[in-house]
Structure formats: C-alpha cells, structure tokens
C-alpha cells in the first residue's frame, strides 16, 4: 500500500486496537440504532516532539479537512515554521 501510493510516511498496523484505544479511536459506536465495537473516526495532530497538539474526537468527514488545515496554518504562523 505504501509503495503503491508512493507514501513518504511510516504506517502503523494495530490489529489488537491498542493504539486506537489509547487515542479514543476504538470503542462502542452507534450506527442505524445498532451498537457495535469499531473504529471511531477521529483525528489527532501530533507535533514534531511527539506530543498531542490537537484532538478532534468523533469527526464527520464533510468540512473536517479544512478545520485541520486551518489549525496547521495557525500553528505554523505562531511557530514561524
């Protein structure tokens, strides 16, 4: 997948959901009135030092990328990077 899509990042495999659980991205969710365990769509922005800079739990796809981009631009302006 990484080679096929020419990604320049390291990918993480998490079959036991340990990392997702730690970030609150795995757990109980409700869809169409049914409760199940699964991936909870969320975004975590991690700074270059490995700290959580921003967390968006239970996001909706529409408009979310723009919100993340705005925070990235703001942080870049503040940090002068």
Buried (B, 14 or more C-beta within 10 A) or exposed (E): EEEEEEEEEEEEEBEEBEEBEEBEBBEEBEEEEEEEEEEBBBBBBEEEEEEEEBEBEEBEEEEBEEEBEEBEEEBEEEEEE
